[in-house]
Amino acid sequence: MQQLVAQKVSDLLGIPHGKDELIQSREMGQSGTDVKLIGEAKERFRFSIECKAQESWSIHDWIDQAKGNKMTGTDWLLVAKRSGSEPVAVMDLDTFFRLLKERPTLKRK
């Protein structure tokens, strides 16, 4: 799952990912965020990412873990997947609406 998310962030930013790159997926069991962002990648993608690929979901525990690993100046982001289903992104509601408000295509009437 970490590799998939790292690839998606890489595609979005146009910054390579992999070992010794600005976007790296962490190995299982390492502490910290599951996708490590360095330098320009961290400045442009302001999320601390927690990834979970499990059949049994403990969403609130995972959110707590994402919040606990959140780096200063970022918002937490949880990406979760179960086999046979598409990955989903979970974030704080206020963050979601702040991002929508910042979109230049969102017009108020």
Buried (B, 14 or more C-beta within 10 A) or exposed (E): BBEBBBBBBBEEBEBEBEEEBBBBBBEEEEEEBBBBBEEEBBEBBBBBBBBBEEEEEEEEEBBEBBBEBBBEEBBBBBBBBBEEEEBEEBBBEEBEEEEEEEEEEEEEE
